[in-house]
Every structure is written in C-alpha cells, then in structure tokens.
Amino acid sequence: MKTLDIYKKLGLSSSKDVFNHLILTLKKSNTTWDYFVNWATVFGGIKSIEVDLNILNYLIGKDNFDVEMKFLLGKHPSIVKVIPILLACRENNFEILADFTKGKLEFESFAFSDKDVLANSDVVKIINFMKFSGLADLFTGKKIKNVIDYVTGIEVGLDSNGRKNRGGTTMESIIEVFLTGLCEKNKYRFLKEATAGKIKDVFGIDVPVDKSSRRYDFVVHNGQNLYLIETNFYGGGGSKLKATAGEYKALQDYLRKSGHPFIWITDGLGWKTTLRPLEEAFNHIDFVLNLAFLENGVLEHIIKENIK
C-alpha cells in the first residue's frame, strides 16, 4: 500500500487504519433495478414467436390431443420450432434416452427445426415427444390458460440465469460513471476492456501482459501516466476471493517492472469471509480501493496527483 495524503484527511493515519476503513465501508450490495429481469430480452424473445404461440392456444382443453396436434401441424408446421421453449429449452435438437430397462440403452433423436412441410413420421415423433415430456397433458388438462403468458413466465425464469453476469457488469458500470466524470473534468482519456493491442493503438504505449487473455477493465491516461484498473464485487464468500487476491498480487509484481501503476477496486461483504488474503494483497498492491474510497475522492487524488 502506498501512503497518500488524502488518507490523512480522512482521519486514517496508518496502513492498518486504511485497511480497517476499507473493511468497515464495504457495500452490502451492488444490486440495481435492472438486476432482476431484462424485460427487453424477455419480450423480444416472445415477439419473434408470438404468432406460433397463439396458434398453440387452440390445443388448450382439447380431449383428443393426437388428432388435434396432427391437424395443427398440417396447417401450421412452423409451430414445431416453439415446442422446446415450452419446456424451458433453448436447444432445438435432442437425443433422448427413451428406454434403458431391457439391458440396452435405446436413444431417439428429435429435431425441432422450422419446415414448410412435415412428413407423417415427423408428426408422429413430435406428438410422442409432447406426450412423453408431459406437454400434451399441459394442454388437455387445462393446466394453462394462455400459451403466451406461460412462455412469458418461462422466459423470465430463464433470464434469471443472467443475474450473475448482470451483477458482475454492474461494478464496471459504477466505476465507469466515476471515470467518466473524472476524465471529462480533467481532460483525461480512458478505455474499457483494454487489451495490450488496444492500448498501443490508442495511446501508443506498450503494456506488458502476464497472460495472452489479459484484458484490463479500465485504463486511464492522464497525459503522463497510464493507470491500469481491475474491478470486481463479491457479495458472498468462496475460494474465488482468495484466488483473485493472489492473482492481483502477482499482477502488481509483473506491472511494477513496467512502471505502469496498478489500481484494484473491489467491494462486497464477501471479503469479510476472506480477510487474511485481502489484507495480504492490500499490503502488497500499491492501490487497493473500494467504492467508499472512490466516493471520498481517493481515485481522483491518485490520478490527478500523478501518483505511481
């Protein structure tokens, strides 16, 4: 850790004080309103198949599923492509283990691609798929009232799988707001997701990389120094935190030889479960900050004062 005048202004007189302040001011969450559901994705997915889903409403409450489904497939073969989403699947091709009770594994292939005309054998396979998967009973048993409403619920559920990624990008979005304000005010320049090649193209500066896939979350050029920044947020604990702390210690060693200052901005209560690795990294890396430090102007101080 590098000693900064701004730490003293915050009433932090030692490295231990700074670290304790870092821990005490960790944010409980970085959840924003768009974390829950990406509604544009949900309704965008529905819009592209809305007509076919509406056609399937015809099946609700029909007693003779085989006859009615065969009729629909003959009139509207395009409905085939929406069958997988009724089972919350994005894939269109399936290899089903149809039977394993006779001492032999028997597989059956199903493909739900859009066709202009379906062969009778295709129709039979599709109907069997819907019966054995439980979809037929969904319609004949009146378990749903509207297929579009049903699939909307499925899309919302599938979209929840993206929450982890949305949570990860939120931290970057927060940092970008701080950097945008800082750079606009001081006429600095910054890049997002910067590879060594991109940095060379934009700033004409060579940056060493410890691995070919290294992509810095942000780089800021203040006219004299190039600041390399990595960011993350951990709401919960786990082995990943210890590994991350170790990775950035090694990255600091690697970058120190090049003279480019490295700033690690991290936050989240997950660090309270992994204090020792974080403290070791804090003592080893020149600049370890959390969001509270950014709010108090520490990042701006480092870059404006050209500290390296």
C-alpha positions, 0 to 999 in steps of 0.5 A: 500500500502506498501512503497518500495524503488524502488518507490523512484527511480522512482521519486514517493515519496508518496502513492498518487504519486504511485497511480497517476503513476499507473493511468497515465501508464495504457495500452490502450490495451492488444490486440495481433495478435492472438486476432482476429481469431484462424485460427487453430480452424477455419480450423480444424473445416472445415477439419473434414467436408470438404468432406460433404461440397463439396458434398453440392456444387452440390445443388448450382443453382439447380431449383428443390431443393426437388428432388435434396436434396432427391437424395443427401441424398440417396447417401450421408446421412452423409451430414445431420450432416453439415446442422446446421453449415450452419446456424451458429449452433453448436447444432445438435438437435432442437425443433422448434416452427413451428406454434403458430397462431391457439391458440396452440403452435405446436413444431417439433423436428429435429435431425441432427445426422450422419446415414448410412441410412435415412428413407423417413420421415427423408428426408422429415423433413430435406428438410422442415427444409432447406426450412423453415430456408431459406437454400434451397433458399441459394442454388437455388438462387445462393446466394453462390458460394462455400459451403466451403468458406461460412462455412469458413466465418461462422466459423470465425464469430463464433470464434469471440465469443472467443475474450473475453476469448482470451483477458482475457488469454492474461494478464496471458500470459504477466505476465507469460513471466515476471515470467518466466524470473524472476524465471529462473534468480533467481532460483525461482519456480512458478505455474499457476492456483494454487489451495490450493491442488496444492500448498501443493503438490508442495511446501508443504505449506498450503494456506488458501482459502476464497472460495472452487473455489479459484484458484490463477493465479500465485504463486511464491516461492522464497525459503522463501516466497510464493507470491500469484498473481491475474491478470486481464485487463479491457479495458472498464468500468462496475460494474465488476471493482468495484466488483473485487476491493472489492473482492481483498480487502477482499482477502488481509484481509483473506491472511494477517492472513496467512502471505502469501503476496498478489500481484494484477496486473491489467491494462486497461483504464477501471479503469479510469471509476472506480477510487474511488474503485481502489484507495480504494483497492490500499490503502488497498492491500499491492501490487497493480501493473500494467504492467508499474510497472512490466516493471520498475522492481517493481515485481522483487524488491518485490520478490527478496527483500523478501518483505511481 
